[in-house]
Amino acid sequence: MAVNRLPALRLIPLAAALLAAGAQAQQPAATGSAEAVLPAVEVVGRTASGAYLAGDASGAKTELRLRELPQSVRVLTRQALDDLGATKLDDVLDYVGGVSRQNNFGGLWDNIAVRGLAGNENTGMATLLNGFSSNRGFNAPRDLAGVDRIEFLKGPAAALYGSSEPGGTLNIVSKRPLWQAGHALEVYAGSFNLKRVALDSTGPVSDALAYRLNVALEDRDSFRDHVQARREVIAPAFSWKLGADTVLDYSGELLRHRTPLDRGVVASTTGQLGIIPRERFLGEPADGDATVNNRTHQFILSHDWSDRWRSRVGLSTRTTALNGFSTEPTALRADNTLTRQRRFRDYDSDDLALQAELQGRVRAAGVVHELLVGAETFRFDMDSVMLRINPSTANPYAIDIFQPVYGQAQPTPAANTNTLERQRGTAVYAQDALTLAPQWRLVAGVRVDRYRQSLQNRRTGVTTQQTPSATSPRLGLSWLPTPQWTVYASAGKSFRPNVGTDFGGQSFAPESGRALELGAKWERADRRLGLTAALFDIRKRNVLTADPAALTDPARAGFSIAAGEVGSRGLELDFAGQVSTSWRVNASLVLNDVEVRRDTTLAAGTRLLNVPKVNGSLLAVYEGALANGQRYGLGGGVTHVGARLGQTATSFELPAYTTAKLVAHWRISPTLRATLDVDNLFDRTHYTSSYSRVWVTPGAPRTVTAGLQAKF
């Protein structure tokens, strides 16, 4: 079901009226000097003086504080998201250590790697929404209008969530209904004709029912020629108290994202970038927009059986769809013409998942156990139809990259892919977080998964099946020698089923991962400033690689075997929090060595695509007060991304880049706030990711966004 679109321009007069009313609703309250105690966090709309350092993460499924947890976890709080002026997930990725961008499917969805390991090149790494899988299917770029925080759970999470990457898992946490009324309206305008309106409204309907509604409408052009993006998001939620100890929570999201599929720019045949301007579009404007529709509904029933035991039953249903034409580069010829292919995609998926958990605390032999036992089952169907026509010598469907002429006759795509994939999974899992002594914590967990997969090729009539299973253990130990310091060590395994069969029709063994981590954490006594340092070593086996027998047997060409092995090791530093009453800082630095360790076609030591050896960031914001009591904030950020491999099995590299940003806000009154964000302050030309020499994604030039936010 598509979301009905309301043009953002029609809402701007209404927004302006509400903003004016908000400005007159309350006079500025007197505050102290810039070093005064900061006001409480505002929980609706943009926050003011909230925390950068989170105390816990719901995705860890334990009441242990993050300082006690034997795992590196980085949480981007709502305050950090607001300071960054972030409206989509892509806006925050450079500010989390060890995260690198991957192939984003022409701007149609998010795809990242954590600690260098990205998983499936289409669906990307494991992403959760409130603890439910949310990366199966075709998912539009994540909008942050209805998001409370983003939890980056680094290291393997298979002991809790099953199929995943050993590098890490993202858990997106939705905004929840509040039992006190609050409303906020935000209006933004900026470079490349950006127009965005967002509403956040919450409060009680009755003594037993509370709601929350987040809505965002966005229209923007792009620095890319002939590329625009249109987005509508509706995220309703309610919390219903069914009894003194029972609550039913619902959260939903309807999202529609429309934009041309844009593969970016090309490098020369020798790998030189910058031969054409970063804004040049090499597709066909006549193709129009590709559209991604997502619908998500989640219900969670919670019950407290006593002050020590509680249960949780959750149901998640998701449907996704991708539809549209695209023109995509295939090869750059010596005469500087680019051959292209034309495709039509009609993809749909349905995902239904059910979880049941029991969690409680017991004390035995002087040891406190925080126990978790759970079961999960899911059913996922994915229907993929693609039509495609490749260039031919007679009709190359080519374009001159230096003098592009659009509007040439478009070839009609022919049948190419028509498949139906079915996945069924069941799992049981358990976790015990033990307080062995005041200075010792032990976390142990295990999950057993059984899968059934089938892939029906409707064009050939052939159906392949496999029934992989996996046991994923995890063990971590934390030592707290002082009230501020923690030293920890952890080990865990992960897995991800491989789809398809080899030349003999046999299913592939799942990818299996092993990760070791040694780290230290420090947290200031007031719990508003913290540091995490981690050393990690990860190995992943059974990665699909080309069948080596194809060198002597042409019939095996295009077939794979599960024989590859990749490794990732590195050092990771994260620092975040309130360094003084006026300054808050978020910083990261990662040194990461990711390479092929064994493969039939790639030499040992070959780097992985789009993964830098070095990346780091710094965000610092100062908050102060004017003589009239109005508050202001001023800050900036710097990100550095090292050189990366740009095409597998080649020497083509994306150059390193460093960008800066400026952030500012002015709280005109307790109910009215103005913001200014300038990204890529010095207008550096840079390239954020690529798939090949002819699919290179350029970063945006200097971009200015101004906003007004009103509470009422």
Secondary structure, 3 states (H helix, E strand, C coil): CCCCCCCHHHHHHHHHHHHHHHHHHCCCCCCCCCCCCCCCCCCCCCCCCCCCCCCCCHHHCCCCCCCCCCCCEEEECHHHHHHCCCCEHHHCHHHCCCEEECCCHHHCCCCEEECCECCECCCECCEEECCEECCCCCCCCCECCCEEEEEEEECCCHHHHCCCCCCEEEEEEECCCCCCCEEEEEEEEEHHHEEEEEEEEEEECCCCEEEEEEEEEEEECCCCCCCCEEEEEEEEEEEEECCCCEEEEEEEEEEEEEECCCCCECCCCCCCCCCCCCCCCCCCHHHCCEEEEEEEEEEEEEEECCCCEEEEEEEEEEEEEEEEEEEEEEEECCCCEEEEEEEEEEEEEEEEEEEEEEEEEEEECCEEEEEEEEEEEEEEEEEEEEEEECCCCCCCCEEECCCCCCCCCCCCCEEEEEEEEEEEEEEEEEEEEEEEECCEEEEEEEEEEEEEEEEEECCCCEEEEECCEEEEEEEEEEECCCCCEEEEEEEEEEEECCCCECCCCCECCCEEEEEEEEEEEEECCCCCEEEEEEEEEEEEEEEEEECHHHHCCHHHCCCEEEEEEEEEEEEEEEEEEECCCCEEEEEEEEEEEEEEEECCCCCCCCECECCCCEEEEEEEEEEEECCCCCEEEEEEEEEEECCEECCCCCCCEECCEEEEEEEEEEEEECCEEEEEEEECCCCCCCEEEEEECCEEEECCCCEEEEEEEEEC
